[in-house]
Amino acid sequence: MMDKKPILILHCLALLFMFTAGLREPEDAINNKNIIKNGSGFSDFIIGMKENTVYRLRDLLGRRFIVLAFLDSSAASGTLTARIIKNIGSIIAVKPGLLWLNITMDKHHAEIHEITSVLKIRYRTLSENIPRGYSSGTRPAVFIMDPNGIIQFIYIGYSPTIMNDIKNWLRGTV
């Protein structure tokens, strides 16, 4: 008579495999609902306070394109900041009314500095007050939102062509 132990062990392993395989999510089902991508809506947060007025990102909907440049203390972010300051006039000429916010983050704090002088705000807050969806893990990261609050352009990392790429994209928008 045949020993049934190996067959029983194989059956148990097969059941265990089927059970654990059913617990795993397929790769395309990874939870990405908190990730901001092209075509997605923005995540709101306070961008500043001035004269007893609190400004939220949502307060600017319907009015203008908004650029959110997320920076850190890296050399790439420093280089981008210098290029933004040097080129902001030509960017505004391409898209009048544009609002550009540099958001420099470290582990604990975020400093939001408006570069375009629309609202003339500079604001310091806790990093945790910035929605996690803007955390690409790479800095710099630039997000451009249209007046309807839809993210239309994302640029992750630094390239010597970044400012021209942004200007060209803005030129092509309505």
Secondary structure by P-SEA (a helix, b strand, c coil): cccaaaaaaaaaaaaaaaaaaaaccccccccccccccccbbbbbcccccccccccccccccccbbbbbbbbcccaaaaaaaaaaaacaaaaaaacccbbbbbbbbcccbbbbbbcccccbbbbbbbccccccccccccccbbbbbcccccccccccccccaaaaaaaaaaaacc
